Amino acid sequence: MTESQHQQSTTPQQETEAELAARWDLPDVTLEEQVVANAMNVRFERTKADDQDEQLVEEAPVLTAEALEEIRAAAREEGFAEGKQEGFIKGHQQGSEAGHAEGLTQGLEEGRQQGLAQGQAEVEERLQHFDALMRGLYQPQQQIDQMVERELVQLVTAVAQAVTRHELSCNSQLILNTLKQGAELLPFQQQRVRVQLHPDDMEVVQNSYSDEQIQQRGWLLEPEAGLNRGDVRMMTEQSDVVIDMEQRLAIVSELFLAQLQQLEQPQQPVVSSQSSPTEAPVADTDQPQENTSDDPEATP
């Protein structure tokens, strides 16, 4: 059978399958190498893997508006988070530095005020201690002066009392003058008077006056051991006169103290309305006390 006959004997269906089998090629799994040249006419080998990479790059999906907006939102949130973190770190650092500086300034001021207060308290304490030392040095001298002054006054008073008592025992004229002063203070001279004297003074009066003279004066002499030398007590129905020698000495002592105080304070002017210290007290010492009240025990 010739070839032409064979072709004539095949059916159309068989021809179609044969054509399809002839046109179908097996896939090539080997890397195809192509030699290409670039713009500089430099030849290099191009592989099939390179073509696939270009195909992948070329076939990248196109971004839609929604995807782009999502990318922008994600980038914005990421930037916001990064900015927030960076701002927090920076703010914390600045706040820490500012707080440290402010705290340091406040601490220094409080420390200065506290130091000044403590120093002032210590200075005042030292001053008080120094004042106490100065008073301790001055007060003994002042106390000595006051003690000497008191002792001097007591000594003068004691000497005056001793001299007065000695004069009363030796000079009979003193008790007679005292008796005369008391009689002059009585409101009525022509009446009987009870005269109480120290026993020694009564003896002096009896030795100085006769019985007739005592009777003429209306004196009724009575010894009284409770009286001191120089004391005179004269009693009538209308009044009493008491002359106390100790009281008269106390008045003299007060006069002496008043004069000492005036000598210690010479800068103080003396008020003109006050009486002279050498006149009024002397008059008081010369005037015995008079009691005008009725004595129920007095008898003529």
C-alpha positions, 0 to 999 in steps of 0.5 A: 500500500502506498502512502497515498493509499494509506492517507486515503484509508484514514478517517477524518477523526483519526486525522484530527487526533494525529494532528493533535498528538503531533502538535502537543509537546512534553513540558521542559523541566530544564532551565532554558538559557538564553543569551541576551545583551544589554544596552552596552552590548554585553552578553549575559545568560538569562535563565528561566528563573529570571523570567519567572521573577519578572513575571511575579513582579509584573503580576503583583496585584493592584492596590485598591482604595480600601487597601491603600486606606488601610495601609495609611491607617495602619501607618498612622496608628503606628506613627501615633504609637511611636510618637506617643511612646517617644513623647512619654519618654521625653516628657518623663525625662523632662518632668523628672529633670524639672521635678528634681530641680524644683525639689532641690530648690525647695529642699535648699530653701527649707533647709536654709529656713530650718538652719536659720531657725535652729541657729536663732534658737541656739543664739537665744539660748547662748544669750540667755546663758550669758545673761544668766552668767552676768546676773550671777556675777552681778547679783552676789555683789548686789546681794552683799550690798543689800545685806550690808545695808540691812545689817547697818540699819539693824545695827543703827537701830540697835545702837539707838535703842541701847543708847535710849535705854541707857539714857533712860536708866541714867538720865531721870529727866527723860522719863519726867519729860515724857510724863509731862508731855503725856499730861499736856495731852489730856483734855482736862488738867484738873482731874485725877489721872491713873499713871502706869509706869515701869517700877524703875521709872515710878521710883524715879518719879517718886524721887523727883516729886514729893507726895504733895506735888504728885497729889496736886497734879492728881496723879495716881501712880501705879507700877506696871511690870509689863511696860518698858523703861520710858513707857507711860500710860495715863488714863482718865474717865474721858481719854487715855494717853499711851507713850510707847518708847519702842514705837517712838524708836521704830518711828526714828528708824523709819525716818532713818530708812527714808533718808537713806532711800533719798540718798540712794535716789538723788535724781528723784525730785522731792514733792513740795507738798510733802513735809520736811523729813526733819520736821514731821517725824520729829513732831510725831516722835514728840507727840504721844498717842492719845486715846479719847475713848472711855476706859471702863477700868479707869477710876478717879 
